[in-house]
């Protein structure tokens, strides 16, 4: 899946399209630290993550606009270190308002569920 990241403070700062794996087991999206720094996205905090092999790693996170296949959202992103995979996580997919069609390898738009009170008549 090809993803583009943009700076939330200056949308003219945009990355080249980057291939990423869609990983519904990952909460956040992971993009290379150098790519994020190149478009002025700055780390705001550090978070710890458990990898698929149960290793605990600490990475910086920040905020970016992410776009893929015509969908777009603002999301927290992980500043990936060398050796980390480039991933689109489940929060990004939810922000896009999509499900993954595993057979056709594409996104399918979904209806967003809204919590609402009783209807007034």
Buried (B, 14 or more C-beta within 10 A) or exposed (E): BEBBBBBBEEEEBBBEEBEBEBBEEBBBBBBBBEBBEEBEBEBEEEEEBEEEEEEEEEBBBBBBBBBBEEBBBEBBBBBBBEEBEBBBBBBBBBBBBBEBEEEEEEBEEEEEEEEEEEEEE
